[in-house]
Amino acid sequence: MTTPDDRTLTERGLAPTGRGRVLLIACGALAREILDLRAANGWDHLDLHCLPAILHNTPDRITQAVVDAVEKRRAEYDDVFVVYADCGTGGQLQAACDRLGIEMVQGPHCYSFFEGNDRFAAHAEEEITAFYLTDFLVRQFDAFVWKPLGLDRHPDLLEMYFGHYEKLVYQAQTDDPALTEKARACAGRLGLEFERRFTGYGDLETTLAEV
């Protein structure tokens, strides 16, 4: 099955033609949100190419994957924008974008820019024991959390991984009762208190509006 990870909107016949086109190189975990924002705001000049979301499990590979995608496609566009935050690259992604002369989303990770970087930073120290999920991670909890940590095979590891966490914060991009209940169930599986925090698209929306 083909997903936004596999083809750009141009290749799917959905991208506009003419000048002023911008290529978004984005994390696959943000595909649905970016496409929703693009459609809602009529941002037809934005073309989306997503890298596999599973790269977040190996953040040392993100920077090179982004660089390769930029170098392969930038000649087709008037501008390129990287829709990743630092995402565990230790500043390497920002340094690479600076070398390439392109901009990227600001913030340490998507949890921060969904809530708003300033707001997230204001309470980050108080929530050092919080584990965050977004809409994407609630939908993909087993594939991106449970199985990669080996909890499907070794449930005894749960205490080692999550013993120091106190609550699960579900940052909801959409008002979906079914997702909320699934997030609540994820908290139960991890043995954590549950909090739902509606963030909408946060700084992702304001940043793309500027693009």
Contacts in CASP RR format, 6 or more apart in sequence:
PFRMAT RR
TARGET T0000
AUTHOR 0000-0000-0000
METHOD contacts of the structure
MODEL  1
MTTPDDRTLTERGLAPTGRGRVLLIACGALAREILDLRAANGWDHLDLHC
LPAILHNTPDRITQAVVDAVEKRRAEYDDVFVVYADCGTGGQLQAACDRL
GIEMVQGPHCYSFFEGNDRFAAHAEEEITAFYLTDFLVRQFDAFVWKPLG
LDRHPDLLEMYFGHYEKLVYQAQTDDPALTEKARACAGRLGLEFERRFTG
YGDLETTLAEV
3 31 0 8 1.000
3 50 0 8 1.000
4 28 0 8 1.000
4 31 0 8 1.000
4 35 0 8 1.000
4 48 0 8 1.000
4 50 0 8 1.000
5 28 0 8 1.000
5 31 0 8 1.000
5 50 0 8 1.000
5 51 0 8 1.000
5 52 0 8 1.000
5 53 0 8 1.000
8 15 0 8 1.000
8 23 0 8 1.000
8 47 0 8 1.000
8 48 0 8 1.000
8 49 0 8 1.000
8 73 0 8 1.000
9 15 0 8 1.000
9 47 0 8 1.000
9 48 0 8 1.000
10 47 0 8 1.000
10 76 0 8 1.000
15 21 0 8 1.000
15 47 0 8 1.000
16 44 0 8 1.000
16 45 0 8 1.000
16 47 0 8 1.000
19 78 0 8 1.000
20 45 0 8 1.000
20 78 0 8 1.000
20 79 0 8 1.000
21 45 0 8 1.000
21 46 0 8 1.000
21 47 0 8 1.000
21 76 0 8 1.000
21 77 0 8 1.000
21 78 0 8 1.000
21 79 0 8 1.000
22 45 0 8 1.000
22 46 0 8 1.000
22 47 0 8 1.000
22 77 0 8 1.000
22 78 0 8 1.000
22 79 0 8 1.000
22 80 0 8 1.000
22 81 0 8 1.000
22 211 0 8 1.000
23 47 0 8 1.000
23 49 0 8 1.000
23 73 0 8 1.000
23 74 0 8 1.000
23 76 0 8 1.000
23 77 0 8 1.000
23 79 0 8 1.000
23 80 0 8 1.000
23 81 0 8 1.000
24 34 0 8 1.000
24 46 0 8 1.000
24 47 0 8 1.000
24 48 0 8 1.000
24 49 0 8 1.000
24 80 0 8 1.000
24 81 0 8 1.000
24 82 0 8 1.000
24 83 0 8 1.000
24 208 0 8 1.000
24 211 0 8 1.000
25 49 0 8 1.000
25 51 0 8 1.000
25 66 0 8 1.000
25 69 0 8 1.000
25 70 0 8 1.000
25 73 0 8 1.000
25 80 0 8 1.000
25 81 0 8 1.000
25 82 0 8 1.000
25 83 0 8 1.000
25 84 0 8 1.000
26 34 0 8 1.000
26 48 0 8 1.000
26 49 0 8 1.000
26 50 0 8 1.000
26 51 0 8 1.000
26 82 0 8 1.000
26 83 0 8 1.000
26 84 0 8 1.000
27 50 0 8 1.000
27 51 0 8 1.000
27 53 0 8 1.000
27 55 0 8 1.000
27 56 0 8 1.000
27 83 0 8 1.000
27 84 0 8 1.000
27 87 0 8 1.000
27 110 0 8 1.000
28 50 0 8 1.000
28 51 0 8 1.000
28 52 0 8 1.000
28 53 0 8 1.000
29 53 0 8 1.000
29 56 0 8 1.000
29 110 0 8 1.000
29 134 0 8 1.000
29 136 0 8 1.000
29 137 0 8 1.000
29 140 0 8 1.000
30 50 0 8 1.000
30 83 0 8 1.000
30 110 0 8 1.000
30 136 0 8 1.000
30 204 0 8 1.000
31 48 0 8 1.000
31 50 0 8 1.000
32 135 0 8 1.000
32 136 0 8 1.000
33 135 0 8 1.000
33 136 0 8 1.000
33 173 0 8 1.000
33 201 0 8 1.000
33 204 0 8 1.000
34 46 0 8 1.000
34 48 0 8 1.000
34 83 0 8 1.000
34 204 0 8 1.000
34 208 0 8 1.000
35 48 0 8 1.000
37 43 0 8 1.000
37 201 0 8 1.000
37 204 0 8 1.000
37 205 0 8 1.000
37 208 0 8 1.000
38 44 0 8 1.000
38 46 0 8 1.000
38 48 0 8 1.000
38 208 0 8 1.000
41 209 0 8 1.000
43 208 0 8 1.000
46 208 0 8 1.000
46 211 0 8 1.000
47 77 0 8 1.000
49 69 0 8 1.000
49 73 0 8 1.000
51 62 0 8 1.000
51 65 0 8 1.000
51 66 0 8 1.000
51 69 0 8 1.000
53 136 0 8 1.000
53 140 0 8 1.000
53 144 0 8 1.000
54 144 0 8 1.000
55 61 0 8 1.000
55 62 0 8 1.000
55 65 0 8 1.000
56 62 0 8 1.000
56 87 0 8 1.000
56 144 0 8 1.000
57 144 0 8 1.000
57 148 0 8 1.000
59 87 0 8 1.000
59 88 0 8 1.000
59 89 0 8 1.000
60 89 0 8 1.000
62 84 0 8 1.000
62 87 0 8 1.000
62 88 0 8 1.000
62 89 0 8 1.000
62 93 0 8 1.000
63 89 0 8 1.000
63 92 0 8 1.000
63 93 0 8 1.000
63 96 0 8 1.000
66 82 0 8 1.000
66 84 0 8 1.000
66 93 0 8 1.000
66 96 0 8 1.000
66 97 0 8 1.000
67 96 0 8 1.000
67 100 0 8 1.000
70 80 0 8 1.000
70 82 0 8 1.000
70 100 0 8 1.000
70 102 0 8 1.000
71 100 0 8 1.000
73 80 0 8 1.000
74 80 0 8 1.000
74 100 0 8 1.000
74 102 0 8 1.000
79 102 0 8 1.000
79 211 0 8 1.000
80 100 0 8 1.000
80 102 0 8 1.000
81 102 0 8 1.000
81 103 0 8 1.000
81 104 0 8 1.000
81 211 0 8 1.000
82 93 0 8 1.000
82 97 0 8 1.000
82 102 0 8 1.000
82 103 0 8 1.000
82 104 0 8 1.000
82 105 0 8 1.000
83 104 0 8 1.000
83 105 0 8 1.000
83 204 0 8 1.000
83 208 0 8 1.000
84 93 0 8 1.000
84 104 0 8 1.000
84 105 0 8 1.000
85 104 0 8 1.000
85 105 0 8 1.000
85 106 0 8 1.000
85 107 0 8 1.000
85 108 0 8 1.000
85 109 0 8 1.000
85 110 0 8 1.000
85 112 0 8 1.000
85 113 0 8 1.000
86 93 0 8 1.000
86 94 0 8 1.000
86 107 0 8 1.000
86 108 0 8 1.000
86 109 0 8 1.000
87 93 0 8 1.000
87 108 0 8 1.000
87 109 0 8 1.000
87 110 0 8 1.000
88 108 0 8 1.000
88 109 0 8 1.000
93 104 0 8 1.000
94 104 0 8 1.000
97 103 0 8 1.000
97 104 0 8 1.000
105 113 0 8 1.000
105 203 0 8 1.000
105 204 0 8 1.000
105 207 0 8 1.000
106 113 0 8 1.000
106 117 0 8 1.000
106 203 0 8 1.000
106 207 0 8 1.000
107 113 0 8 1.000
107 117 0 8 1.000
107 203 0 8 1.000
110 134 0 8 1.000
110 204 0 8 1.000
111 120 0 8 1.000
111 132 0 8 1.000
111 134 0 8 1.000
111 171 0 8 1.000
112 120 0 8 1.000
112 121 0 8 1.000
112 124 0 8 1.000
112 203 0 8 1.000
113 120 0 8 1.000
113 202 0 8 1.000
113 203 0 8 1.000
113 204 0 8 1.000
113 207 0 8 1.000
114 134 0 8 1.000
114 171 0 8 1.000
114 173 0 8 1.000
114 199 0 8 1.000
114 200 0 8 1.000
114 201 0 8 1.000
114 202 0 8 1.000
114 203 0 8 1.000
114 204 0 8 1.000
115 171 0 8 1.000
115 197 0 8 1.000
115 199 0 8 1.000
115 202 0 8 1.000
116 199 0 8 1.000
116 202 0 8 1.000
116 203 0 8 1.000
117 203 0 8 1.000
127 169 0 8 1.000
129 164 0 8 1.000
129 165 0 8 1.000
129 166 0 8 1.000
129 167 0 8 1.000
130 165 0 8 1.000
130 166 0 8 1.000
130 167 0 8 1.000
130 168 0 8 1.000
130 169 0 8 1.000
130 195 0 8 1.000
131 162 0 8 1.000
131 165 0 8 1.000
131 167 0 8 1.000
131 168 0 8 1.000
131 169 0 8 1.000
131 190 0 8 1.000
131 192 0 8 1.000
132 168 0 8 1.000
132 169 0 8 1.000
132 170 0 8 1.000
132 171 0 8 1.000
133 141 0 8 1.000
133 168 0 8 1.000
133 169 0 8 1.000
133 170 0 8 1.000
133 171 0 8 1.000
133 183 0 8 1.000
133 186 0 8 1.000
134 171 0 8 1.000
134 173 0 8 1.000
135 172 0 8 1.000
135 173 0 8 1.000
135 174 0 8 1.000
135 176 0 8 1.000
135 179 0 8 1.000
137 144 0 8 1.000
137 145 0 8 1.000
138 170 0 8 1.000
138 179 0 8 1.000
138 182 0 8 1.000
138 183 0 8 1.000
138 186 0 8 1.000
139 179 0 8 1.000
139 182 0 8 1.000
141 182 0 8 1.000
141 186 0 8 1.000
142 152 0 8 1.000
145 151 0 8 1.000
145 186 0 8 1.000
146 152 0 8 1.000
146 189 0 8 1.000
149 157 0 8 1.000
149 161 0 8 1.000
150 157 0 8 1.000
151 157 0 8 1.000
151 158 0 8 1.000
151 161 0 8 1.000
158 190 0 8 1.000
158 191 0 8 1.000
162 190 0 8 1.000
162 191 0 8 1.000
162 192 0 8 1.000
165 190 0 8 1.000
165 192 0 8 1.000
166 192 0 8 1.000
166 193 0 8 1.000
167 187 0 8 1.000
167 192 0 8 1.000
167 193 0 8 1.000
167 194 0 8 1.000
167 195 0 8 1.000
168 183 0 8 1.000
168 186 0 8 1.000
168 187 0 8 1.000
168 188 0 8 1.000
168 190 0 8 1.000
168 192 0 8 1.000
168 193 0 8 1.000
168 194 0 8 1.000
168 195 0 8 1.000
169 195 0 8 1.000
169 196 0 8 1.000
169 197 0 8 1.000
170 179 0 8 1.000
170 180 0 8 1.000
170 183 0 8 1.000
170 184 0 8 1.000
170 186 0 8 1.000
170 187 0 8 1.000
170 194 0 8 1.000
170 195 0 8 1.000
170 196 0 8 1.000
170 197 0 8 1.000
171 197 0 8 1.000
171 199 0 8 1.000
172 179 0 8 1.000
172 180 0 8 1.000
172 183 0 8 1.000
172 196 0 8 1.000
172 197 0 8 1.000
172 198 0 8 1.000
172 199 0 8 1.000
172 200 0 8 1.000
173 199 0 8 1.000
173 200 0 8 1.000
173 201 0 8 1.000
174 200 0 8 1.000
175 198 0 8 1.000
180 196 0 8 1.000
183 194 0 8 1.000
183 196 0 8 1.000
184 194 0 8 1.000
184 196 0 8 1.000
187 193 0 8 1.000
187 194 0 8 1.000
188 194 0 8 1.000
END
